[in-house]
């Protein structure tokens, strides 16, 4: 079977590349980007041109939108009616365009993002200002091209009597290019344009004296003059747009935030919803109600606050976390010389002036040609009237119109055009008074020809016309500036104190990692009830804190967890708390909490002392554990453990300005006592230094911190149930990393091993739990003080109760 004729074999890559390239070119040039000269995208230009051609202008009655859309679609725009109608609606929205180009009757959408009514329900016409974009289009001022089916001609650009690209801005996304040009004040832009005409080498700073910045239809406040200058210079830049707000007093010492202007293109309904969600989700305490009170007189959003709440702090939080303040990104891309270009302010104005100069030149040429033609005819009519009788006799003696024309040309030296005008003359024009009207018209034509010739021959005269026309537009359509410009971008600082109301709460944390806060009321109601927890778990911390306080929690595996009190789950006092594993997934299965350290502010003098089971020690400043970004889902390291079997046995927070000593007690009953200054202060991730020289099977059981020269005593509990109280000064001070001295007498059979060593303090009870789950309570005050070699006295019968399982301390109020 032979191959069919005319079929090309191409690779998919070639076809895709070619087709997508063509499509991109179309999207860029003929759909999504505005022309630098008239500031319009093709669909907008077609809408204005078609409505103008149909006589749907501002001084005439409104016309059904569907009719206009149908004409635009049928004659010029080969796309769907919805895209045409949407573009038409946007051009009528006074919160999107600084100076709307279309007037619409009916629902044309809203700032809340509501859709407009269908085009069969709305009526539209051109606004008076859009007439200025179209003025002189019939005078061959711009190039026309054939439409999609070669039946009509459409303009490639409009004459544009004012710089519409800057006045109404533009936004669009095409293939590989996007554009974001803000709206500006018409009067300011015209002033800047006139200055540029007079001073073609004007600096940007000078132009910015006339055009200081964008002027959005929604007003608001723009911050960042430096960034604005960069945007005007390069076409790209970022500024801050924030709402116009005020704080008003209410009854009973309450206040409310009133918002009267919001940033450009922010959806008001979404903004109000987001602010109310912050209230509902309790991310932001202090708001009692959010209301949209906007009506036909203007925009007004009210955020009502609770009593004694810092309104400025709430406002700052809203600025930072909602669209009450946004970043506005300049990206001024327009079609210039058929290509997309990123352009600055001067380039836009320069291109506009060039276009307008060209329009005035072409218009003058058109009018000059028309005036000369008319003067030629008027001259012929004046001459004919001066020899009227002969002309009439000649026409009467002719056979027909053609013969009459020929005779007039032959006998009186009229031109063919003049002869045509004479034979077409109506009889009433032959009155005596008509010659004066013709002579007056002839004089006016002579003056017009002289004026137009001057414009065409003299560049300065042409520019004067340009400036005069711009001034006329400014005079008729100027309006006061709406957007307030501010020099500096205001830094927003949010203090936790502002967002969270101060409240005293009870906090409980268990060793296995269950944490919660409870109201004082809940605590009072059930403080005698035991907190629900697993049998293996026990309470590590229970205390009254403020919602503005913070917690640092140390685990036995060298992790530090941070939690602000206000973020803790609020539960009843007797309920089980929320486990850390719900938010932190990196904790080990058997990881335990061993220390809880509340604070209200970081004290630079405070430092942690960590001691590990395998005999390492370190000091680290609390400031090393200042809030980190990912604290909610990740702990930070507080010590690097060298082996998997090592763990922290002691974590203490001390005042670094005070002299301290440390006493380490090991399982095999070695006690080492030395100055804490011997331990260096290191970073959070360091593993520290050797604390004690351990025998192979030995490990650290307890670390006791003491004030220098403190006359302290410790209670040692052995695994066999023996308890002994001894004075710390029984031990001589040795250096760091020594073996230490025995604190019990070594027995050959069944020797005592240290289960715990506890520093004695007032109102302290020691609870000893055995393997048979019996608990014995010991008051150290009732114990005799023994010497270093003593093994103390038994409080437990090892044969009956088994060995000591755990030791805990309880302070009796």
Residue pairs with C-beta under 8 A, 6 or more apart in sequence:
20 175
23 175
24 174
24 175
24 176
27 174
27 175
28 174
28 175
28 176
28 177
28 335
28 340
29 335
29 338
29 340
30 42
31 41
31 42
31 43
31 174
32 41
32 172
32 173
32 174
32 177
32 179
33 41
33 170
33 172
33 174
33 177
33 179
33 333
33 334
33 335
33 340
34 40
34 41
34 44
34 165
34 170
34 172
34 179
34 181
34 334
34 335
35 41
35 45
35 157
35 165
35 334
35 335
36 165
36 334
36 335
36 336
36 341
36 343
36 347
36 348
36 351
36 352
37 157
37 160
37 165
37 351
37 352
37 355
38 45
38 133
38 157
38 158
38 159
38 160
38 164
38 165
38 355
39 160
39 163
39 164
39 165
39 166
39 167
39 168
39 169
39 170
39 334
40 48
40 133
40 157
40 158
40 164
41 87
41 170
41 172
42 77
43 77
43 79
43 83
43 84
43 87
44 87
44 91
44 101
45 154
45 155
45 157
45 158
46 72
46 76
46 77
46 84
46 154
47 68
47 72
47 77
47 84
47 87
47 88
47 91
47 102
48 101
48 126
48 130
48 133
48 134
48 158
49 76
49 134
49 137
49 154
49 155
49 158
50 68
50 71
50 72
50 75
50 76
51 57
51 68
51 72
51 102
51 124
51 125
51 126
52 126
52 131
52 134
52 137
54 63
54 68
54 71
56 63
56 68
56 124
56 125
56 126
57 125
57 126
57 131
58 103
58 125
58 126
58 127
58 128
58 130
58 131
60 125
61 125
62 103
62 105
62 123
62 124
62 125
63 123
63 124
63 125
64 119
64 120
64 122
64 123
65 85
65 88
65 104
65 106
65 119
65 120
65 122
65 123
65 124
66 119
66 120
68 88
68 124
69 81
69 84
69 85
69 88
69 119
70 81
72 84
73 79
73 80
73 81
73 84
75 147
75 151
75 152
75 154
76 147
76 148
76 152
76 154
77 83
77 84
78 148
81 119
85 116
85 119
88 102
88 124
89 104
89 108
89 109
89 116
90 96
90 97
91 97
91 100
91 101
91 102
92 100
92 101
92 102
92 103
92 104
92 108
92 124
93 100
93 108
93 109
94 100
94 217
95 111
95 217
95 218
96 217
96 265
97 168
97 169
97 183
97 217
98 167
98 168
98 169
98 183
98 184
98 185
98 186
98 215
98 216
98 217
99 127
99 129
99 167
99 168
99 186
99 477
99 479
100 127
100 129
101 126
101 127
101 129
101 130
101 133
101 168
102 124
102 125
102 126
102 127
102 130
103 124
103 125
103 126
103 127
104 122
104 123
104 124
105 122
105 123
105 124
106 116
106 117
106 121
106 122
106 123
107 114
107 116
107 117
107 121
107 122
108 116
108 117
108 122
109 115
109 116
110 268
111 218
111 262
111 267
111 268
111 269
111 294
111 299
112 267
112 268
112 269
113 267
113 269
113 270
116 122
126 134
128 477
129 162
129 477
132 160
132 161
132 162
132 473
132 477
133 158
133 159
133 160
133 161
133 162
133 164
134 158
134 159
135 159
135 161
136 159
136 359
136 363
137 155
137 158
137 159
139 362
139 363
139 366
139 367
140 362
140 363
140 365
140 366
141 159
141 359
141 362
141 363
141 366
142 155
142 156
142 157
142 158
142 159
142 359
142 362
143 155
143 156
143 157
144 153
144 154
144 155
144 156
145 153
145 154
145 156
146 152
146 153
146 154
147 153
147 154
157 355
159 356
159 359
159 363
160 352
160 355
160 356
160 359
161 356
161 469
161 470
161 473
162 186
162 189
162 190
162 470
162 473
162 477
163 189
163 190
163 193
163 348
163 349
163 352
165 181
165 334
165 348
165 352
166 181
166 183
166 184
166 189
166 211
166 345
166 348
166 349
167 183
167 184
167 185
167 186
167 189
168 183
169 181
169 182
169 183
169 184
169 214
170 179
170 180
170 181
170 334
171 179
171 180
171 181
171 265
172 178
172 179
173 179
174 340
177 333
177 340
178 331
178 333
179 331
179 332
179 333
179 334
180 328
180 329
180 330
180 331
180 332
181 330
181 331
181 332
181 333
181 334
182 214
182 216
182 264
182 328
182 330
183 214
183 215
183 216
183 217
183 264
184 211
184 214
184 215
185 211
185 215
185 479
185 481
185 482
186 473
186 474
186 477
186 478
186 479
187 474
187 478
187 479
188 210
188 211
188 212
188 215
188 481
189 211
189 349
190 470
190 471
190 473
190 474
191 210
191 211
191 474
192 207
192 210
192 211
192 345
192 349
193 349
193 352
193 353
193 470
194 467
194 470
194 471
195 202
195 206
195 207
195 210
196 202
196 207
196 346
196 349
196 350
196 353
197 353
197 463
197 466
197 467
198 467
199 206
200 350
202 346
204 229
204 232
204 233
204 344
204 345
204 346
205 229
207 232
207 345
207 346
207 349
208 228
208 229
208 232
208 345
211 232
211 345
212 485
213 222
213 225
213 228
213 239
213 483
213 485
214 222
214 328
214 483
215 481
215 482
215 483
216 222
216 241
216 263
216 264
216 482
216 483
217 264
217 482
218 261
218 262
218 263
218 264
218 265
218 266
218 299
218 482
219 244
219 261
219 482
219 483
219 484
220 241
220 242
220 243
220 244
220 261
220 262
220 263
220 264
220 483
220 484
221 241
221 242
221 243
221 244
221 261
221 483
221 484
221 485
221 486
222 228
222 239
222 240
222 241
222 328
222 483
222 484
222 485
222 486
223 239
223 240
223 241
223 242
223 486
223 487
223 488
223 489
223 490
224 238
224 239
224 240
224 486
224 488
224 489
225 485
225 486
225 487
225 488
227 237
227 238
227 239
227 489
228 237
228 239
228 485
230 236
230 237
231 237
231 238
231 239
231 330
231 332
232 344
232 345
232 346
233 344
233 345
234 342
234 344
235 330
235 331
235 332
235 333
235 342
235 343
235 344
235 347
236 329
236 330
236 331
236 332
236 342
237 329
237 330
238 327
238 328
238 329
238 330
239 327
239 328
239 330
239 489
240 325
240 326
240 327
240 328
240 489
240 490
241 263
241 264
241 325
241 326
241 327
241 328
242 263
242 319
242 324
242 325
242 326
242 490
243 259
243 261
243 262
243 263
243 319
243 324
243 325
244 259
244 260
244 261
244 484
245 257
245 258
245 259
245 260
245 315
245 324
246 257
246 258
246 260
247 255
247 256
247 257
247 258
247 311
247 312
247 315
248 255
248 256
248 257
248 258
249 255
250 256
250 304
252 307
253 307
253 308
254 288
254 304
254 305
254 306
254 307
255 305
255 309
255 311
256 302
256 303
256 304
256 305
256 311
257 302
257 303
257 305
257 311
257 314
257 315
257 318
258 300
258 301
258 302
258 303
259 299
259 300
259 301
259 302
259 303
259 324
260 298
260 299
260 300
261 299
261 482
262 268
262 271
262 299
262 301
262 323
262 324
263 323
263 324
263 325
263 326
263 328
264 328
266 323
266 326
267 323
268 292
268 294
268 299
268 301
269 292
270 323
271 301
271 322
271 323
271 324
272 290
272 292
272 301
274 322
274 323
275 287
275 290
275 301
275 303
275 318
275 322
275 324
276 290
278 284
278 287
278 317
278 318
278 321
278 322
279 287
279 288
279 289
279 290
284 314
284 317
284 318
284 321
284 499
285 306
285 309
285 499
285 500
285 501
286 305
286 306
286 309
286 310
286 314
286 498
286 499
286 501
287 303
287 304
287 305
287 306
287 314
288 304
288 305
288 306
289 302
289 303
289 304
290 301
290 302
290 303
290 304
291 301
291 302
291 304
292 300
292 301
293 300
293 301
293 302
294 300
294 301
303 314
303 318
305 311
305 314
306 501
309 498
309 501
310 497
310 498
312 498
313 494
313 495
313 497
313 498
313 499
314 498
314 499
316 492
316 493
316 494
316 498
317 494
317 498
317 499
318 324
319 325
319 492
320 492
320 494
325 492
331 342
332 342
332 343
332 344
332 348
333 340
333 341
333 342
333 343
334 340
334 341
334 343
334 348
335 341
336 343
336 347
336 351
341 347
343 351
353 466
356 466
357 462
357 463
357 466
360 455
360 462
360 465
360 466
360 469
361 455
361 456
361 462
364 452
364 455
364 456
364 462
365 456
367 448
367 452
368 449
368 452
368 453
368 456
371 445
371 448
371 449
371 452
372 449
373 417
374 441
374 445
375 442
375 445
375 446
375 449
376 415
376 417
376 418
377 417
377 418
377 421
378 438
378 441
378 442
378 445
379 418
379 442
380 414
380 415
380 417
380 418
380 419
380 421
380 422
381 418
381 421
381 422
381 425
381 438
382 435
382 438
382 439
382 442
383 412
383 414
383 418
384 391
384 412
384 414
384 418
384 422
384 425
385 430
385 434
385 435
385 438
386 435
387 412
388 430
390 411
390 412
391 408
391 412
391 422
394 404
394 407
394 408
394 411
394 412
395 404
395 407
395 408
395 422
395 423
397 407
398 404
398 406
398 407
401 423
404 419
404 423
405 416
405 419
405 420
405 423
406 419
408 414
408 418
408 419
408 422
408 423
409 415
409 416
409 419
414 422
454 461
455 461
455 462
455 465
456 462
496 548
496 564
496 566
497 548
500 547
500 548
500 566
501 547
502 546
502 547
502 548
503 519
503 546
503 547
504 520
504 544
504 545
504 546
505 517
505 518
505 519
505 520
505 544
505 545
505 546
505 547
505 565
505 570
506 517
506 518
506 519
506 520
506 522
506 523
506 542
506 543
506 544
506 545
506 573
507 515
507 516
507 517
507 518
507 541
507 542
507 543
507 544
507 545
507 551
507 565
507 568
507 598
508 514
508 515
508 516
508 518
508 531
508 539
508 541
508 542
508 573
508 577
509 515
509 539
509 540
509 541
509 542
509 551
509 553
509 577
509 593
509 596
510 531
510 533
510 537
510 538
510 539
510 540
510 577
510 593
511 537
511 538
511 539
511 540
511 592
511 593
511 594
512 533
512 534
512 536
512 537
512 579
512 592
512 593
513 555
513 579
513 580
513 581
513 587
513 591
513 592
513 593
514 533
514 537
514 576
514 577
514 578
514 579
515 553
515 563
515 568
515 569
515 577
515 578
515 579
515 580
516 568
516 569
516 570
516 571
516 575
516 576
516 577
516 578
517 545
517 547
517 565
517 568
517 569
517 570
517 571
518 570
518 571
518 572
518 573
519 570
520 544
522 572
522 573
523 573
525 573
526 572
526 573
526 574
527 573
529 573
529 574
530 574
531 539
531 573
531 574
531 575
531 576
532 574
532 575
532 576
533 539
533 576
538 808
540 593
540 594
540 595
540 596
541 596
543 598
545 551
545 565
545 598
546 565
546 600
547 565
547 566
548 565
548 566
548 600
549 564
549 565
549 598
549 599
549 600
550 562
550 563
550 564
550 565
550 598
550 599
550 600
550 627
551 561
551 562
551 563
551 564
551 565
551 596
551 597
551 598
552 560
552 561
552 562
552 596
552 597
552 599
552 622
552 625
553 560
553 561
553 562
553 563
553 593
553 595
553 596
553 597
554 560
554 561
554 593
554 594
554 595
554 596
554 597
554 608
554 610
554 638
554 648
554 651
555 561
555 587
555 591
555 592
555 593
555 594
555 635
555 648
556 591
556 592
556 593
556 594
556 647
556 648
556 649
557 587
557 588
557 591
557 641
557 647
557 648
558 610
558 637
558 638
558 639
558 640
558 641
558 647
558 648
559 587
559 591
559 635
559 636
559 637
559 638
560 625
560 635
560 636
560 637
560 638
560 684
561 580
561 584
561 631
561 635
562 625
562 627
562 628
562 631
562 635
562 636
563 631
565 598
567 632
568 578
569 577
569 578
571 577
571 578
580 587
581 587
583 632
583 633
584 633
584 634
584 635
585 633
586 634
586 635
587 635
594 648
594 649
594 650
594 651
595 651
595 652
595 653
597 608
597 622
597 653
599 606
599 622
602 622
602 623
602 626
603 622
604 621
604 623
605 655
605 656
605 657
606 621
606 622
606 653
606 654
606 655
606 656
607 619
607 620
607 621
607 622
607 653
607 654
607 656
607 681
608 619
608 620
608 621
608 622
608 625
608 638
608 651
608 652
608 653
608 654
609 617
609 618
609 619
609 650
609 651
609 652
609 653
609 654
609 662
609 676
609 679
609 703
609 705
610 617
610 618
610 619
610 620
610 638
610 639
610 648
610 650
610 651
610 688
611 617
611 648
611 649
611 650
611 651
611 662
611 664
611 691
611 700
611 703
612 639
612 641
612 646
612 647
612 648
612 649
612 688
612 691
612 700
613 645
613 646
613 647
613 648
613 649
613 699
613 700
614 642
614 643
614 645
614 646
614 694
614 699
614 700
615 664
615 690
615 691
615 692
615 693
615 694
615 699
615 700
616 639
616 642
616 646
616 687
616 688
616 689
616 690
616 691
617 662
617 664
617 679
617 688
617 689
617 690
617 691
617 703
617 736
618 639
618 679
618 680
618 682
618 686
618 687
618 688
618 689
619 656
619 676
619 679
619 680
619 681
619 682
620 638
620 639
620 681
620 682
620 683
620 684
620 686
621 656
621 681
622 653
624 683
624 684
625 636
625 638
625 684
628 634
628 636
636 684
637 684
637 685
638 648
638 651
638 684
639 648
639 686
639 687
639 688
640 685
640 686
640 687
641 647
641 648
641 687
642 687
649 700
649 701
649 702
649 703
650 700
650 702
650 703
652 703
652 705
654 660
654 676
654 705
656 681
658 707
658 708
659 675
659 676
659 677
659 707
659 708
660 675
660 676
660 705
660 706
660 707
660 708
661 673
661 674
661 675
661 676
661 705
661 706
661 707
661 708
661 710
661 733
662 673
662 674
662 675
662 676
662 679
662 691
662 703
662 704
662 705
662 706
663 671
663 672
663 673
663 703
663 704
663 706
663 714
663 728
663 731
663 757
664 671
664 672
664 673
664 691
664 692
664 700
664 702
664 703
664 704
664 740
665 671
665 700
665 701
665 702
665 703
665 704
665 714
665 716
665 743
665 754
665 757
666 692
666 694
666 698
666 699
666 700
666 701
666 740
666 754
667 698
667 699
667 700
667 701
667 753
667 754
668 695
668 697
668 698
668 753
668 754
669 716
669 742
669 743
669 744
669 746
669 752
669 753
669 754
670 692
670 694
670 695
670 698
670 739
670 740
670 741
670 742
670 743
671 731
671 740
671 741
671 742
671 743
671 757
672 691
672 692
672 734
672 738
672 739
672 740
672 741
673 728
673 731
673 732
673 733
673 734
673 740
674 733
674 734
674 735
674 736
674 738
675 733
676 705
678 735
678 736
679 688
679 689
679 691
679 736
680 689
682 688
689 736
689 737
690 736
690 737
691 700
691 703
691 736
691 737
692 700
692 736
692 737
692 738
692 739
692 740
693 737
693 738
693 739
693 740
694 700
695 739
701 754
701 755
701 756
701 757
702 754
702 756
702 757
702 758
704 712
704 714
704 728
704 757
704 758
704 759
705 759
706 712
706 728
706 759
710 728
711 727
711 728
711 729
712 727
712 728
712 759
712 760
713 725
713 726
713 727
713 728
713 759
713 760
713 780
713 785
714 725
714 726
714 728
714 757
714 758
714 759
714 760
715 723
715 724
715 725
715 757
715 758
715 760
715 766
715 778
715 780
715 783
716 723
716 724
716 725
716 726
716 743
716 744
716 754
716 756
716 757
716 792
717 723
717 754
717 755
717 756
717 757
717 758
717 766
717 768
717 804
717 807
718 724
718 744
718 752
718 753
718 754
718 755
718 791
718 792
718 804
719 752
719 753
719 754
719 755
719 803
719 804
720 750
720 752
720 753
720 794
720 796
720 798
720 803
720 804
721 768
721 770
721 794
721 795
721 796
721 797
721 798
721 801
721 803
721 804
722 752
722 791
722 792
722 793
722 794
722 795
723 766
723 768
723 778
723 783
723 792
723 793
723 794
723 795
724 744
724 783
724 786
724 790
724 791
724 792
724 793
725 760
725 780
725 783
725 784
725 785
725 786
725 792
726 743
726 785
726 786
726 787
726 788
726 790
727 785
730 787
730 788
731 740
731 741
731 743
731 788
732 741
734 740
734 741
741 788
742 788
742 789
743 754
743 757
743 788
744 752
744 754
744 789
744 790
744 791
744 792
745 752
745 789
745 790
745 791
747 791
752 791
755 804
755 807
756 807
758 764
758 766
758 780
758 807
758 809
760 780
763 811
763 812
763 813
764 780
764 809
764 810
764 811
764 812
765 777
765 778
765 779
765 809
765 810
765 811
765 812
766 777
766 778
766 779
766 780
766 807
766 808
766 809
767 775
767 776
767 777
767 778
767 807
767 808
767 809
767 810
768 775
768 776
768 777
768 778
768 795
768 796
768 804
768 806
768 807
769 775
769 804
769 805
769 806
769 807
769 808
770 776
770 796
770 801
770 802
770 803
770 804
770 805
771 801
771 802
771 803
771 804
771 805
772 800
772 801
772 802
773 805
774 796
774 801
776 795
776 796
778 795
783 792
783 793
784 793
786 792
796 804
